[in-house]
């Protein structure tokens, strides 16, 4: 996986030593919340889509889901996830470790409004057993090229 690439990226913000590594998997929201002993909403899950055939990432709270009508309203097309087998090549990180740090240059990053209800969030760090605790302010600083959007709704159990 690409943990070294993320460490190198975070070095310019003096945060490379803030990466948390786990013995267990943090590849899913549920697993990450278990490893971090936090709520699923505190996990900043990263979803990979194509928009106009270009890759994008959307970070949203782990307890939210992408709402198709909101996605279409923002991007003017239907949501099309990047196929699992293509994610690492297209984004720069494999599924389970996808994050907005150290990604391929052409990938555009969006933050969903669902993140704002959390004081801290935990995005992955390029591997299926890593994360970093960031305030929303710090997340914005570490990913300076981002745009805020609203494409989510809470999960309904």
Secondary structure, DSSP 4 states (H G I P E B T S, - for coil): --HHHHHHHHHTTT-GGG-EE-SS--SSHHHHHHHHTS-GGGEEEEEEEEETTEEEEEEEETTEEE-HHHHHHHHSS--EEPPGGGHHHHHSS-TTS--SSS--TT-EEEEEGGGGG-SEEEE--SSTTEEEEEEHHHHHHHT-SEEEE--EEE---
